[in-house]
Amino acid sequence: MKNENTIHAYRYGFLKIGLPYIEGENEPWLIFTHEDGESIKVRAYRSSDNECSVNFYPEKTGMYTYTTCENKVLGKIEVSVDENHIRHGIVKAYKTHFRYQDGTWFYPFGTTVYALVHQQNELVDTTMETLAAAPFNKVRMCLFPKHYDFNHNEPEFFAFEKDENGRFDFTKPCFAFWNQLERRIDQLDGMGIQCDLILFHPYDRWGFADMTLNEAKTYLDYAIRRLAAHPNIWWSIANEFDLMKYSFEEWEEIASFTAKMDPYGHLLSNHNCIGFWDFDNKDTTHVCLQIKGCEEVSGFIRKYRKPLMVDECCYEGNIAYEWGNISPFEMVNKFWMTIVQGGYCTHGETYLSDETIAAMTSGKKDVDDTLWWSKGGSLKGESPKRIAFLKSIIDSLPEPLTYCGYEFSRERYDEINEDPSRAENDFWLAVASVPWERARGAMLTGKEYVACAGNDVFLKYTERKCAAITDFNLPDEYLYDVYLIDVWNMTKERILSKVGGSLKVKLPGKEGMALMAVKRENDQVKHH
């Protein structure tokens, strides 16, 4: 275990150090000590029949020394800054948004390819080529294979080997699978894409959804030791956790175990089917929702005070299930609604081929197909290029968006109920007099989708309304140029210049329009 050479690495990169495996001994812990005296303890994992490895994530420039727990020096690592400046570090939660460790903002525009790494290499390669040209910078994907409609193929490799009884042994990793998984995670990282890795899910025919809690911890122990040093990992505890057999307390234990085992503090959340995860959970870094409507995103952000991902809002496609046949416009609409409320959204696509439709309508059963949402391949939908257009707008902002539109909040409802004299008029008294669920449903139709990036940019989205005129309220003390944005046709036209204060703005009278006010740099003070 002697290494007299100095290893060179990049800050915020990924480094694998090989060690001999000694039969009958536990994988060793190594201590990485920076020249400033700060150290981090990382445990090795079995990486082949005769070798174990330690994966290390260097967060600082300078010299690291790595030693055994008995203080035996094994080697040194000299860490420098990547001259191409492509590495920004792990994405972390910052207030209600996300940013890399170097302070660069990260605006997630996600997509879902559940069984990406369980397909044949040729199909995975095609998916990667598609992602390289797509606007998405986060991919939701499962560590275990998925058994569901249009996803019946048998993977070549599984995460663990089977025992003599044909049951998976969670103490015996399948090295071919983990090597393949790491290669794809690295490939995503090279494209600037975060890997939102789903650790558990209920759609299973192999026994992975039936692990005992101890088996689950054994699996997680290996997975986290092996994967945590990859900078682009997010831990998604489960897909639809509430459909699985673990109790809520056991899920909390799994979340706590995952967070404790990760020495680098990656993002962690949990995805629901019906009932939400407890996003006040101390190990949970951000909100992850499956919701069909996106009207209440701003309220959830206020409630939890964490970044929010709508990671499933239905899929653009044409399958029979109502969650997989929304229109391309509706997918784009959900992105705009979510982002203008200060949250972030994830895309999905479920288009059947003509051949599959013909086979299914002729009565054929067990029909399979390559749907993006399950297997990847190529994108067929019309929403991705419109999402790319939105992303270009958001990427141009000086800071993340904060929701600043009008909405009837639960706080306002409770306030009027506690003191009716605080209602502006009889209408608000009537609203507050009915149960909250009815009041909320009625008032969501009047919600205003307006966001701001400080005083520099204001963005108003009219969603499916077809108004010919709208109010646009800007600060009095600055001057702005106002642009009309057509979210479907991807056009941006300046319609007003040197304006501020309360405006009445003419619109085309069609859905999917937005207004963007940009503060003028050289002529910004309106009133003296």
WOPEMO-V150901 format. One line per field, one symbol per residue. burial: b if it has 16 or more other C-alpha atoms within 10 Angstrom, else e. Layout:
burial = ???
This chain:
burial = eeeeeeeebbbbbbbeeebebeeeeebbbbbbbbeeeeeeebbbbbbeeeebbbbbbbbbbbbbbbbeeeeebbbbbbbbbeeeeebbbbbbbbebbbbbbeeebbbbbbbbbbbbbbbeeebbbebbeebbeebbbbbbbbbbbbbeebbeeeeebbbbbbeeeeebbbeebbbebbeebeebbbebbeebbbbbbbbbbbbeeeebbebeeeebbebbbbbbbbbbbbbbbbbbbbbbbbebebeeeebbebbeebbebbbbbbbbbbbbeeebbebeeebbbbbbbbbeebbbbbbbbeebbbbbbbbbbbbbbbbeeebbbbbbbbbbbbbbbbbbbbbbbbbbbbbbeeebbeeeeeeeeeeebbbbbbbbbbbbbbbbebbbbbbeebeeeebbbbbbbebbbeeebeebbeebeebeeeebbebbeeeeeebbeeeeeebbbbbbbeebbbbbbbbeeeeeeeebbbeeebbbbbbbbbbbeeebeeeeebbbeeeeeebeeebbbbbbbbbbeeebbeee
